[in-house]
Amino acid sequence: MIAAVANAFSRTLTREEGGEPPKREGESIAVIEGPTGVGKSLAYLLAGGIMAQTRGKRLIVSSATVALQEQLVDRDLPFLVEKAVWN
């Protein structure tokens, strides 16, 4: 797993960082970092949900902690549904 993650990150390096940009047209990887409470979970749920819905696919989200699972289920997803982001 660590090797796969390292390989994915190495493919995203820019020329300024000593790497080459991704060669595959239409594909990209975003690495997002931020402190607690800035909306990272809402951002990936929104982006992933919209992509899944437009493609007729399901979005599967995996988290490392029960606390984050509870946040997603109890707060973030209901918020997005309430704001009519999804049907």
N, C-alpha and C positions, 0 to 999 in steps of 0.2 A: 504494500500500500504506500509506504513512504517513497519508494522508487517511482511509483506512478504519479504521485503528487509532485515530486521533484521534476519529473519529466514534463508534466503539464506546465509547471511554472517556468521551466527553462525555455519552453516554446513561446512564451509571451514576452520575453525580454525585448526591450527596444534597442536600437543601435547604440544609443547613448549609454545604456547599461552594459554594453559589451556583447549583446546578443543580436539576433535577427528578428524582425517582426514575424508574426505568424504567416505561414505560406498558404494556408487553406482559406480560400475566399469565402466570405460569409460566416466564418466562425471566429469567436473571440472568447476570452476568459476575463472576468473581472475579479480582482482581489480587493475586497473592501475591508477597511479597518476603521474602527471608531470606538469611542468609549460607550459605556452603558447608557441607554436612554436617548440615543440620537436617531433611532428609527431604522436600524439595519434590517431587523426582522420584517417590518412592514414593507420595506423596499424590496426585499427579495420575494416576499409573498406576492406583492403586487405585480412585479415584473414576471415572475414565474407563473402566476395565475393567469395573467393576460396571455402569455405565450401558449400555455397549455390549452386555454379555452379556444383561442383562434385556430389551434391545430387539432382540436378535438381529442386532446390527450389528457391524462391525469397528471397532477403535480404531486410528487412524493417529497416530503421534507423530513429530514432526519436531524435530530439534535443530540448533543452530547449529554445534556442534563435533563432531569425531570422538571426542574424549574423553568427551563426554556420551553419544554413541551407544554407545560401548563400555561405559560404566557401566550404561546401561539394559539392554543385551543380556547382559553378563557378570555383573552383580551384582543389579540391582533386579528384573528379570523372573524370574530363577531363584529369588530369595528369595520372591517372591509365590507362585510355583508350589509351592515347597517347603512354604510355610505353608498350602497348600490353599485359597488365596483363589479360584482358578479350577479348574474341572474339567480 
